[in-house]
């Protein structure tokens, strides 16, 4: 047992060193060298190159930088940016995580490594197949290829998790790595918030889209942290997935992770990171999920926070530190929801545009990634000229791009996977706490998918959590 704990400690220290190196990287070469060295070090520790690559994949999951980048312009029937030289584009990189995940998948296939498949997996394959048909029928090959690859990346993670995390040592190491990732992202988010600007690092992928970051326009412009993600809302969804997992080890009676310092730091940085995104929808969903989580544990007499009394004071401190900005953001909610040029009205118009696309092509949709060109052509609400974003609803996005058939297959896959978790039959045990945290994180993600796009790296984390659920 002691030898196992020492091994995990060495793995965690390696993760810290990796993040320090990535923080100071300034181009693709300096980004990839630490990742390669990190993978070799894990191989030396674990004596299993597949496990080493899996943990490397988890450590770099939010990072999308690649050996080769593609920017595919989105065709529009009008000039969206008349004052700038840029045109809207969709971005894809042959990233380290994509290369590692595909390589691991191929090795498992060719070495005939078996994974027990169930009914849920059949509907996941059906979802992929229907998406492939939609891709084949698409009028824009490049956009559809990029979008389909992003979905495929998440599905690969799901099956890799199913294979690797049956091993309890690997599951525990993966949970530790997710905590380490939360600490790194939390520090980065707080740093951005304190400086009120990006840090100017290559790992801040939001700089690709908004070189100066994003702000919330109330009576003053408030900078919104985005960590290494593409925008603040994407990071907010990351916290909705991760914080319940951290909380499961703090308030659950039988935790798997017992390091109070690590849990406290990751939880507090997670709260600070979530607040610094200034994503009101994510705040609301967070409080709904946490209240539900605590109620669930209290009702089953599995709630315990005796060892973490100091966290209440820390939470109060964080709330008071952010309160002036939080209150201003909340008080402005009515205007931003119903104002003439508000994001709330734009989201409603995007729903109308999505419904129009679904009516036109209900079976196979307009093709992966083709929502924006289709919306610009229809333009029934004129929203495309001022708010060129996909519909802020993952389910409507799947229905409009992949078709209603693919959406139904995806929903049945989710239903069967979550039903298989048997939430009502949970009993006391270390890994049951992990399962609870994962499940409530997934509930938060699926709820947030009603008001956010939740594709890209968020969808990858969702598939990872679904894979973990199947292993518990």
C-alpha positions in Angstrom: 0.0 0.0 0.0 2.8 2.4 1.0 4.7 1.5 -2.3 1.5 2.3 -4.3 1.1 5.7 -2.5 4.7 6.6 -3.2 4.2 5.7 -6.9 1.1 8.0 -7.1 3.1 10.8 -5.4 5.9 10.5 -8.0 3.3 10.6 -10.8 1.7 13.7 -9.3 5.0 15.5 -9.0 5.7 14.7 -12.6 2.4 16.3 -13.5 3.3 19.5 -11.6 6.6 19.7 -13.5 4.8 19.2 -16.8 2.4 22.1 -16.2 5.3 24.4 -15.2 7.1 23.5 -18.5 3.9 24.0 -20.6 3.2 27.3 -18.9 6.5 28.7 -20.1 6.4 27.1 -23.6 6.2 29.6 -26.5 5.7 27.5 -29.6 4.8 24.0 -30.8 8.3 22.6 -30.3 8.6 23.8 -26.7 5.0 22.6 -26.1 5.6 19.0 -27.3 9.1 18.3 -25.8 7.8 18.4 -22.2 4.9 16.1 -23.1 7.2 13.6 -24.8 9.6 13.6 -21.8 6.6 13.3 -19.4 5.3 10.2 -21.3 8.8 8.6 -21.1 9.1 9.3 -17.4 5.7 7.7 -16.7 6.7 4.7 -18.8 9.8 4.4 -16.6 7.7 4.6 -13.5 4.8 2.3 -14.5 6.7 -0.1 -16.8 3.6 -0.1 -19.1 3.6 2.3 -22.1 -0.2 2.1 -22.6 -0.8 3.3 -19.0 1.8 5.9 -19.4 0.2 7.3 -22.6 -3.3 7.2 -20.9 -2.1 9.3 -18.0 -0.4 11.7 -20.4 -3.6 12.0 -22.4 -5.5 12.9 -19.2 -2.9 15.4 -18.2 -3.1 17.3 -21.5 -6.8 16.9 -22.2 -7.7 20.6 -22.2 -4.8 21.5 -24.6 -5.6 21.5 -28.3 -2.3 22.7 -29.8 -1.1 20.5 -32.6 1.7 19.5 -34.9 -0.4 20.8 -37.8 -3.2 23.3 -37.6 -6.1 23.9 -39.9 -8.3 26.9 -40.1 -11.3 26.4 -42.4 -13.1 29.6 -43.4 -16.9 29.5 -42.8 -18.7 30.5 -46.0 -21.1 33.3 -45.5 -23.4 35.2 -48.0 -22.5 38.5 -46.3 -19.6 40.3 -44.8 -19.7 39.6 -41.1 -16.6 41.6 -40.1 -16.5 44.7 -42.3 -13.9 46.5 -40.2 -11.5 43.6 -39.8 -9.3 41.4 -42.0 -10.4 38.2 -40.5 -13.1 35.9 -41.6 -15.0 33.5 -39.3 -13.2 30.1 -39.2 -13.4 26.7 -37.6 -10.2 25.5 -36.0 -8.7 22.0 -35.8 -5.3 20.8 -34.8 -3.6 17.4 -35.2 -3.0 17.7 -31.4 -0.9 15.6 -29.1 -4.1 14.4 -27.4 -5.7 13.4 -30.7 -2.6 11.5 -31.8 -2.2 9.7 -28.5 -5.9 8.7 -28.3 -6.0 7.4 -31.9 -2.7 5.5 -31.4 -4.0 3.9 -28.2 -7.3 2.9 -29.8 -5.5 1.3 -32.8 -3.1 -0.7 -30.4 -6.2 -2.0 -28.5 -7.9 -3.0 -31.8 -4.9 -4.7 -33.4 -3.9 -6.5 -30.1 -7.5 -7.8 -29.9 -8.1 -6.2 -26.4 -11.8 -6.8 -25.6 -14.2 -4.4 -23.9 -17.6 -5.8 -22.8 -20.2 -3.9 -24.9 -23.8 -3.4 -23.9 -27.0 -1.9 -25.3 -25.8 1.6 -24.6 -22.7 1.1 -26.8 -24.9 -0.1 -29.7 -26.7 3.3 -29.6 -23.3 5.1 -29.4 -22.1 3.3 -32.5 -25.5 4.1 -34.2 -25.0 7.8 -33.2 -21.5 7.7 -34.8 -22.8 6.0 -38.0 -25.7 8.4 -38.4 -23.2 11.3 -37.9 -21.0 9.7 -40.6 -24.0 9.6 -43.1 -24.7 13.3 -42.3 -21.0 14.0 -42.9 -21.1 12.2 -46.3 -24.2 14.3 -47.3 -22.7 17.6 -46.2 -22.0 20.4 -48.7 -18.9 21.5 -46.9 -16.4 18.6 -46.5 -13.7 20.5 -44.5 -16.1 21.9 -41.9 -17.8 18.6 -41.4 -14.5 16.7 -41.2 -13.3 18.9 -38.4 -16.6 18.7 -36.4 -16.8 14.9 -36.9 -13.3 14.5 -35.6 -14.1 16.4 -32.5 -17.0 14.1 -31.7 -14.9 11.0 -32.6 -12.2 12.2 -30.2 -14.7 12.1 -27.3 -16.0 8.6 -28.3 -12.4 7.3 -28.3 -11.9 8.7 -24.8 -15.1 6.9 -23.7 -13.8 3.5 -24.8 -10.2 4.1 -23.6 -11.6 4.9 -20.2 -13.7 1.7 -20.3 -10.5 -0.3 -20.9 -7.9 1.4 -18.6 -10.0 2.3 -15.6 -11.1 -1.2 -14.8 -7.7 -1.2 -13.1 -8.3 0.5 -9.8 -4.7 1.8 -9.5 -5.2 3.6 -12.9 -8.6 4.9 -11.8 -7.1 6.4 -8.7 -4.2 7.9 -10.6 -6.7 9.4 -13.1 -8.7 11.0 -10.4 -5.5 12.5 -8.9 -4.6 13.8 -12.3 -8.0 15.4 -12.7 -7.5 17.1 -9.3 -4.1 18.3 -10.5 -5.6 19.7 -13.7 -8.2 21.5 -11.6 -5.5 23.1 -9.5 -3.5 24.2 -12.6 -6.6 25.7 -14.3 -7.7 27.3 -11.1 -4.3 29.1 -10.7 -4.4 30.2 -14.3 -8.0 31.5 -14.0 -7.3 33.4 -10.8 -4.1 34.9 -12.3 -6.1 36.1 -15.4 -8.8 37.6 -13.1 -6.2 39.4 -10.9 -4.4 40.9 -13.9 -7.7 41.5 -15.7 -6.1 40.2 -18.9 -4.8 37.0 -20.5 -1.3 36.0 -19.4 0.0 35.8 -23.0 0.9 32.1 -22.9 0.6 29.7 -25.8 -1.6 27.4 -23.8 -4.3 30.1 -23.5 -6.2 28.9 -26.6 -8.9 31.6 -26.1 -6.3 34.0 -27.6 -6.9 32.3 -31.0 -10.5 33.7 -30.9 -10.3 36.8 -28.7 -6.7 38.1 -28.5 -7.5 40.4 -25.6 -9.9 38.1 -23.8 -13.6 38.5 -23.2 -15.5 40.9 -20.9 -19.0 41.0 -19.4 -20.5 44.4 -20.3 -22.3 45.7 -17.3 -21.9 49.3 -16.1 -18.2 48.5 -16.3 -16.4 45.9 -18.4 -15.5 42.9 -16.2 -12.8 40.6 -17.6 -13.9 37.0 -17.8 -11.2 34.3 -17.1 -11.0 31.4 -19.5 -7.9 29.4 -18.4 -6.5 27.3 -21.2 -10.0 27.0 -22.8 -11.3 28.8 -25.8 -13.8 31.0 -23.9 -15.1 31.6 -20.3 -18.3 29.5 -20.8 -16.2 26.5 -21.9 -14.1 26.8 -18.7 -17.3 27.2 -16.6 -18.6 23.9 -18.0 -15.3 22.2 -17.1 -15.8 23.4 -13.5 -19.4 22.1 -13.4 -18.0 18.6 -14.2 -15.0 18.7 -11.9 -16.2 20.4 -8.7 -18.8 17.8 -7.9 -16.1 15.2 -8.2 -13.9 17.1 -5.7 -16.8 17.7 -3.4 -17.6 13.9 -3.4 -14.3 13.4 -1.6 -14.9 16.2 0.9 -18.5 15.6 2.0 -18.9 11.8 1.3 -18.5 9.6 4.4 -16.1 7.2 2.8 -13.8 9.1 0.5 -11.2 7.5 -1.8 -8.9 10.5 -1.8 -8.0 11.4 1.8 -5.4 14.2 1.2 -7.2 17.1 2.8 -4.7 19.7 1.6 -5.0 18.6 -2.0 -8.8 18.5 -1.9 -9.1 21.8 -0.1 -6.8 23.6 -2.6 -8.5 22.1 -5.7 -12.0 22.9 -4.3 -11.2 26.5 -3.5 -9.4 27.2 -6.8 -12.3 25.5 -8.5 -14.8 27.9 -6.9 -12.6 30.8 -7.7 -12.2 29.6 -11.3 -16.0 29.2 -11.7 -16.8 32.6 -10.2 -14.1 34.3 -12.4 -15.8 33.1 -15.6 -18.8 35.3 -14.7 -21.0 32.8 -16.4 -24.4 33.3 -14.7 -26.0 30.2 -16.2 -23.1 28.0 -14.9 -23.5 29.6 -11.4 -27.2 28.8 -11.3 -26.6 25.2 -12.4 -23.8 24.8 -9.9 -26.0 25.8 -7.0 -28.8 23.5 -8.1 -26.4 20.5 -8.5 -24.6 21.1 -5.2 -27.8 21.5 -3.2 -29.2 18.3 -4.8 -25.9 16.5 -4.1 -25.9 17.4 -0.4 -29.5 16.5 0.0 -28.9 13.1 -1.6 -26.1 12.3 0.8 -27.9 13.6 3.9 -31.0 11.5 3.0 -28.8 8.4 2.8 -26.8 9.3 5.9 -23.6 9.4 3.8 -22.9 13.1 4.4 -19.8 14.1 6.4 -17.8 17.3 6.5 -16.4 17.2 10.1 -12.8 17.2 8.9 -13.4 20.2 6.6 -15.0 22.8 8.9 -12.4 25.4 7.8 -13.8 25.2 4.2 -16.9 27.1 5.2 -14.8 30.1 6.2 -12.8 29.8 3.0 -16.0 29.6 0.9 -17.4 32.6 2.7 -14.1 34.5 2.0 -14.2 33.7 -1.7 -17.8 34.8 -2.0 -17.1 38.1 -0.2 -14.0 38.7 -2.4 -16.1 38.3 -5.6 -19.4 39.7 -4.2 -19.2 43.2 -5.7 -18.7 41.9 -9.2 -21.1 38.9 -8.7 -23.9 41.2 -7.5 -23.4 43.6 -10.4 -23.5 40.7 -12.9 -26.7 39.3 -11.3 -28.5 42.6 -11.2 -27.8 43.1 -14.9 -29.4 39.8 -15.7 -32.8 41.2 -16.7 -31.3 43.5 -19.4 -28.8 40.9 -20.7 -31.7 38.4 -21.1 -34.4 40.6 -22.6 -32.6 43.8 -23.9 -32.8 44.6 -27.6 -29.2 43.6 -28.3 -28.8 41.1 -25.4 -27.3 37.6 -25.6 -30.6 36.3 -24.2 -32.6 37.5 -27.2 -29.9 36.3 -29.5 -30.1 32.8 -28.0 -33.8 32.7 -28.6 -33.3 33.7 -32.2 -30.6 31.0 -32.5 -33.2 28.5 -31.3 -35.6 29.8 -34.1 -32.8 29.3 -36.6 -32.1 25.8 -35.4 -35.7 24.9 -35.6 -35.8 26.2 -39.2 -32.8 24.0 -40.1 -34.4 21.0 -38.5 -37.6 21.5 -40.5 -35.6 21.6 -43.7 -33.4 18.6 -43.0 -34.9 16.6 -40.1 -33.4 13.1 -40.8 -29.6 13.7 -41.3 -29.3 17.5 -40.7 -27.0 19.9 -42.6 -23.8 18.1 -41.7 -21.4 18.3 -38.7 -20.1 21.8 -38.2 -22.4 23.3 -40.8 -24.9 25.1 -38.5 -23.4 28.6 -39.1 -23.4 28.5 -43.0 -27.0 27.1 -43.0 -28.1 29.7 -40.5 -26.5 32.5 -42.5 -28.3 31.3 -45.7 -31.7 31.1 -44.0 -31.2 34.1 -41.8 -34.9 34.2 -40.7 -34.1 36.4 -37.6 -31.1 38.3 -38.9 -29.2 37.2 -35.8 -26.3 35.9 -37.9 -25.1 39.4 -38.8 -24.5 40.3 -35.2 -24.2 37.0 -33.2 -22.5 34.4 -35.3 -22.5 31.5 -33.0 -24.0 28.0 -33.1 -27.3 27.5 -31.2 -26.6 27.5 -27.5 -28.2 24.1 -26.9 -26.2 20.9 -27.5 -29.3 18.9 -28.3 -30.7 21.3 -30.9 -27.2 21.5 -32.4 -27.0 17.8 -32.8 -30.5 17.7 -34.2 -29.8 20.5 -36.8 -26.3 19.3 -37.8 -26.6 15.4 -37.5 -30.3 15.0 -37.7 -33.1 14.0 -35.3 -32.2 10.3 -35.8 -28.7 10.9 -34.4 -30.0 13.0 -31.5 -32.4 10.1 -30.5 -29.5 7.6 -30.7 -27.4 9.9 -28.5 -30.1 10.4 -25.9 -30.8 6.7 -25.7 -27.1 6.1 -25.2 -27.1 8.6 -22.3 -30.2 7.2 -20.8 -29.0 3.6 -20.8 -25.5 4.6 -19.5 -26.9 6.7 -16.6 -29.6 4.1 -15.8 -26.8 1.4 -15.7 -25.1 3.4 -12.9 -28.0 2.5 -10.6 -27.9 5.7 -8.6 -30.6 4.5 -6.1 -28.7 1.3 -5.3 -25.5 3.0 -4.2 -23.9 1.6 -1.1 -21.1 2.7 1.1 -17.6 2.4 -0.3 -14.6 4.4 -1.5 -15.4 4.1 -5.2 -19.1 4.8 -4.7 -18.1 8.4 -3.7 -16.2 8.8 -6.9 -19.2 7.5 -8.9 -21.5 10.0 -7.1 -19.2 12.9 -8.0 -18.9 11.8 -11.6 -22.7 11.3 -11.9 -23.6 14.7 -10.4 -20.9 16.3 -12.7 -22.6 14.6 -15.7 -26.0 15.9 -14.5 -24.5 19.4 -14.4 -23.1 19.0 -17.9 -26.4 17.7 -19.4 -28.3 20.5 -17.7 -25.9 23.1 -18.9 -26.2 21.7 -22.4 -29.7 23.3 -22.5 -28.1 26.8 -22.5 -24.6 26.2 -23.9 -23.1 24.6 -27.0 -21.0 22.2 -24.9 -19.0 20.7 -27.8 -15.2 20.4 -28.2 -13.2 19.7 -25.0 -16.4 19.8 -22.9 -17.9 17.0 -24.9 -14.6 15.1 -24.5 -14.8 15.4 -20.7 -18.4 14.3 -20.8 -17.4 11.1 -22.7 -14.5 10.5 -20.3 -16.9 10.8 -17.3 -19.4 8.5 -19.0 -16.6 6.0 -19.5 -15.6 6.2 -15.8 -19.2 5.6 -14.8 -19.3 2.3 -16.8 -16.2 1.2 -14.8 -17.7 1.7 -11.3 
